[in-house]
Amino acid sequence: MTVQGASAGHRWVDDHAGPVVRPYAVTGGRARPVAGRFDLISLVKATRNDVASEVGLGPEHLAIVGLCQRIQSVAEIAAHLDLPVGTVRVLLGDLVARSLVQIRAPHSTVGVPDHSIFEAVISGLRAL
């Protein structure tokens, strides 16, 4: 569908959402975050609640800060905003660089049991 006076090649629109913006346009063509590494289960918390006065933030940045007033995972943010995870990671990198969000990485799997425990469990199950 096109808007009156605009050809199909010049403007994309969606009946309900308005203009369609490609993910690379949201990130300015960037594919990697400027700061931080973000796992799908990394937890994000906003450090401030009023960021509307920040220069250079897009509506997606503001939406992330709004969502992250309560702790959210990277996957939840992507789902709520209906954006690809890669795009959300780039936007989060922008916010981390400005100290507008804090990221808590998932806990590491230090102390994973050795194979003898798994073998004992398997032997016990076979004995049943």
Phi and psi in degrees as GROMACS dihedral restraints (atoms count N, CA, C in turn):
[ dihedral_restraints ]
;  ai    aj    ak    al  type     phi  dphi    fc
    3     4     5     6     1  -122.4    20    10
    4     5     6     7     1   160.3    20    10
    6     7     8     9     1   -85.0    20    10
    7     8     9    10     1   147.7    20    10
    9    10    11    12     1   -55.8    20    10
   10    11    12    13     1   134.4    20    10
   12    13    14    15     1    85.0    20    10
   13    14    15    16     1    -5.9    20    10
   15    16    17    18     1  -117.6    20    10
   16    17    18    19     1   137.3    20    10
   18    19    20    21     1   -79.2    20    10
   19    20    21    22     1   163.8    20    10
   21    22    23    24     1   -60.1    20    10
   22    23    24    25     1   -30.7    20    10
   24    25    26    27     1   -79.6    20    10
   25    26    27    28     1   -14.2    20    10
   27    28    29    30     1   -98.4    20    10
   28    29    30    31     1   -24.1    20    10
   30    31    32    33     1  -148.1    20    10
   31    32    33    34     1   128.6    20    10
   33    34    35    36     1  -102.3    20    10
   34    35    36    37     1   136.8    20    10
   36    37    38    39     1  -138.0    20    10
   37    38    39    40     1   159.1    20    10
   39    40    41    42     1  -124.9    20    10
   40    41    42    43     1   136.1    20    10
   42    43    44    45     1   -55.8    20    10
   43    44    45    46     1   -35.9    20    10
   45    46    47    48     1  -100.4    20    10
   46    47    48    49     1   -35.7    20    10
   48    49    50    51     1   -97.2    20    10
   49    50    51    52     1   -14.6    20    10
   51    52    53    54     1    91.9    20    10
   52    53    54    55     1  -152.2    20    10
   54    55    56    57     1   -60.4    20    10
   55    56    57    58     1   139.5    20    10
   57    58    59    60     1   -92.8    20    10
   58    59    60    61     1   129.7    20    10
   60    61    62    63     1  -115.8    20    10
   61    62    63    64     1   127.4    20    10
   63    64    65    66     1   -68.8    20    10
   64    65    66    67     1   146.3    20    10
   66    67    68    69     1   -55.3    20    10
   67    68    69    70     1   -36.8    20    10
   69    70    71    72     1   -69.1    20    10
   70    71    72    73     1   -21.7    20    10
   72    73    74    75     1   -74.1    20    10
   73    74    75    76     1   -33.8    20    10
   75    76    77    78     1   -64.9    20    10
   76    77    78    79     1   -35.4    20    10
   78    79    80    81     1   -97.3    20    10
   79    80    81    82     1     4.5    20    10
   81    82    83    84     1    69.1    20    10
   82    83    84    85     1    28.0    20    10
   84    85    86    87     1    83.6    20    10
   85    86    87    88     1    -0.1    20    10
   87    88    89    90     1   -81.8    20    10
   88    89    90    91     1   142.6    20    10
   90    91    92    93     1  -111.1    20    10
   91    92    93    94     1   -11.9    20    10
   93    94    95    96     1  -126.3    20    10
   94    95    96    97     1   144.6    20    10
   96    97    98    99     1   -67.3    20    10
   97    98    99   100     1   149.0    20    10
   99   100   101   102     1   -77.2    20    10
  100   101   102   103     1   -21.0    20    10
  102   103   104   105     1  -148.1    20    10
  103   104   105   106     1   144.3    20    10
  105   106   107   108     1    82.1    20    10
  106   107   108   109     1   162.9    20    10
  108   109   110   111     1  -127.1    20    10
  109   110   111   112     1   137.0    20    10
  111   112   113   114     1  -130.0    20    10
  112   113   114   115     1   116.4    20    10
  114   115   116   117     1   -82.6    20    10
  115   116   117   118     1   160.2    20    10
  117   118   119   120     1   -57.9    20    10
  118   119   120   121     1   -31.3    20    10
  120   121   122   123     1  -102.2    20    10
  121   122   123   124     1     9.6    20    10
  123   124   125   126     1   -61.7    20    10
  124   125   126   127     1   141.6    20    10
  126   127   128   129     1   -99.6    20    10
  127   128   129   130     1   136.9    20    10
  129   130   131   132     1  -120.2    20    10
  130   131   132   133     1   133.2    20    10
  132   133   134   135     1  -134.5    20    10
  133   134   135   136     1   131.6    20    10
  135   136   137   138     1   -70.1    20    10
  136   137   138   139     1   143.8    20    10
  138   139   140   141     1   -93.7    20    10
  139   140   141   142     1   -17.9    20    10
  141   142   143   144     1  -138.6    20    10
  142   143   144   145     1   159.9    20    10
  144   145   146   147     1  -109.6    20    10
  145   146   147   148     1   -15.8    20    10
  147   148   149   150     1  -113.9    20    10
  148   149   150   151     1    98.9    20    10
  150   151   152   153     1  -120.2    20    10
  151   152   153   154     1     8.3    20    10
  153   154   155   156     1   -60.6    20    10
  154   155   156   157     1   -26.2    20    10
  156   157   158   159     1   -83.0    20    10
  157   158   159   160     1    -6.6    20    10
  159   160   161   162     1   -69.0    20    10
  160   161   162   163     1   127.8    20    10
  162   163   164   165     1   -78.5    20    10
  163   164   165   166     1   138.9    20    10
  165   166   167   168     1    90.1    20    10
  166   167   168   169     1     2.6    20    10
  168   169   170   171     1   -93.8    20    10
  169   170   171   172     1   135.2    20    10
  171   172   173   174     1   -88.7    20    10
  172   173   174   175     1   174.8    20    10
  174   175   176   177     1   -61.9    20    10
  175   176   177   178     1   -29.6    20    10
  177   178   179   180     1   -69.7    20    10
  178   179   180   181     1   -39.1    20    10
  180   181   182   183     1   -59.5    20    10
  181   182   183   184     1   -47.6    20    10
  183   184   185   186     1   -62.5    20    10
  184   185   186   187     1   -37.6    20    10
  186   187   188   189     1   -64.8    20    10
  187   188   189   190     1   -39.9    20    10
  189   190   191   192     1   -63.6    20    10
  190   191   192   193     1   -46.5    20    10
  192   193   194   195     1   -61.4    20    10
  193   194   195   196     1   -39.9    20    10
  195   196   197   198     1   -62.9    20    10
  196   197   198   199     1   -44.2    20    10
  198   199   200   201     1   -64.2    20    10
  199   200   201   202     1   -36.2    20    10
  201   202   203   204     1   -88.0    20    10
  202   203   204   205     1    16.1    20    10
  204   205   206   207     1   -64.4    20    10
  205   206   207   208     1   -29.4    20    10
  207   208   209   210     1  -107.2    20    10
  208   209   210   211     1   144.7    20    10
  210   211   212   213     1   -59.1    20    10
  211   212   213   214     1   132.1    20    10
  213   214   215   216     1  -133.7    20    10
  214   215   216   217     1   149.6    20    10
  216   217   218   219     1   -83.5    20    10
  217   218   219   220     1   162.3    20    10
  219   220   221   222     1   -59.2    20    10
  220   221   222   223     1   -41.1    20    10
  222   223   224   225     1   -62.9    20    10
  223   224   225   226     1   -39.6    20    10
  225   226   227   228     1   -66.0    20    10
  226   227   228   229     1   -40.2    20    10
  228   229   230   231     1   -60.6    20    10
  229   230   231   232     1   -47.5    20    10
  231   232   233   234     1   -60.0    20    10
  232   233   234   235     1   -41.5    20    10
  234   235   236   237     1   -67.3    20    10
  235   236   237   238     1   -44.4    20    10
  237   238   239   240     1   -63.4    20    10
  238   239   240   241     1   -39.0    20    10
  240   241   242   243     1   -89.6    20    10
  241   242   243   244     1    -6.4    20    10
  243   244   245   246     1    55.5    20    10
  244   245   246   247     1    46.9    20    10
  246   247   248   249     1  -122.7    20    10
  247   248   249   250     1   152.0    20    10
  249   250   251   252     1   -62.6    20    10
  250   251   252   253     1   148.3    20    10
  252   253   254   255     1   -59.0    20    10
  253   254   255   256     1   -39.1    20    10
  255   256   257   258     1   -59.5    20    10
  256   257   258   259     1   -39.6    20    10
  258   259   260   261     1   -66.3    20    10
  259   260   261   262     1   -42.8    20    10
  261   262   263   264     1   -62.7    20    10
  262   263   264   265     1   -39.0    20    10
  264   265   266   267     1   -62.1    20    10
  265   266   267   268     1   -41.9    20    10
  267   268   269   270     1   -63.5    20    10
  268   269   270   271     1   -45.2    20    10
  270   271   272   273     1   -64.1    20    10
  271   272   273   274     1   -39.7    20    10
  273   274   275   276     1   -63.4    20    10
  274   275   276   277     1   -37.7    20    10
  276   277   278   279     1   -58.9    20    10
  277   278   279   280     1   -40.7    20    10
  279   280   281   282     1   -61.2    20    10
  280   281   282   283     1   -43.8    20    10
  282   283   284   285     1   -70.1    20    10
  283   284   285   286     1   -36.3    20    10
  285   286   287   288     1   -65.9    20    10
  286   287   288   289     1   -41.7    20    10
  288   289   290   291     1   -61.0    20    10
  289   290   291   292     1   -28.7    20    10
  291   292   293   294     1   -95.9    20    10
  292   293   294   295     1     4.6    20    10
  294   295   296   297     1    58.0    20    10
  295   296   297   298     1    36.2    20    10
  297   298   299   300     1   -95.4    20    10
  298   299   300   301     1   -16.0    20    10
  300   301   302   303     1  -138.3    20    10
  301   302   303   304     1   155.8    20    10
  303   304   305   306     1  -115.0    20    10
  304   305   306   307     1   143.0    20    10
  306   307   308   309     1  -114.5    20    10
  307   308   309   310     1   132.1    20    10
  309   310   311   312     1  -113.1    20    10
  310   311   312   313     1   114.8    20    10
  312   313   314   315     1   -69.0    20    10
  313   314   315   316     1   152.4    20    10
  315   316   317   318     1   -64.1    20    10
  316   317   318   319     1   152.6    20    10
  318   319   320   321     1   -65.0    20    10
  319   320   321   322     1   141.3    20    10
  321   322   323   324     1   -77.5    20    10
  322   323   324   325     1   166.0    20    10
  324   325   326   327     1   -97.8    20    10
  325   326   327   328     1    46.1    20    10
  327   328   329   330     1   -67.4    20    10
  328   329   330   331     1   137.7    20    10
  330   331   332   333     1    85.1    20    10
  331   332   333   334     1    27.9    20    10
  333   334   335   336     1   -64.3    20    10
  334   335   336   337     1   132.7    20    10
  336   337   338   339     1   -60.6    20    10
  337   338   339   340     1   151.1    20    10
  339   340   341   342     1   -77.8    20    10
  340   341   342   343     1   174.3    20    10
  342   343   344   345     1   -65.5    20    10
  343   344   345   346     1   -24.7    20    10
  345   346   347   348     1   -63.1    20    10
  346   347   348   349     1   -33.5    20    10
  348   349   350   351     1   -66.9    20    10
  349   350   351   352     1   -43.2    20    10
  351   352   353   354     1   -64.5    20    10
  352   353   354   355     1   -39.8    20    10
  354   355   356   357     1   -64.0    20    10
  355   356   357   358     1   -38.5    20    10
  357   358   359   360     1   -66.5    20    10
  358   359   360   361     1   -39.3    20    10
  360   361   362   363     1   -64.9    20    10
  361   362   363   364     1   -45.0    20    10
  363   364   365   366     1   -62.2    20    10
  364   365   366   367     1   -43.5    20    10
  366   367   368   369     1   -61.6    20    10
  367   368   369   370     1   -41.7    20    10
  369   370   371   372     1   -64.2    20    10
  370   371   372   373     1   -39.5    20    10
  372   373   374   375     1   -67.1    20    10
  373   374   375   376     1   -37.8    20    10
  375   376   377   378     1   -66.6    20    10
  376   377   378   379     1   -32.4    20    10
  378   379   380   381     1   -69.0    20    10
  379   380   381   382     1   -22.2    20    10
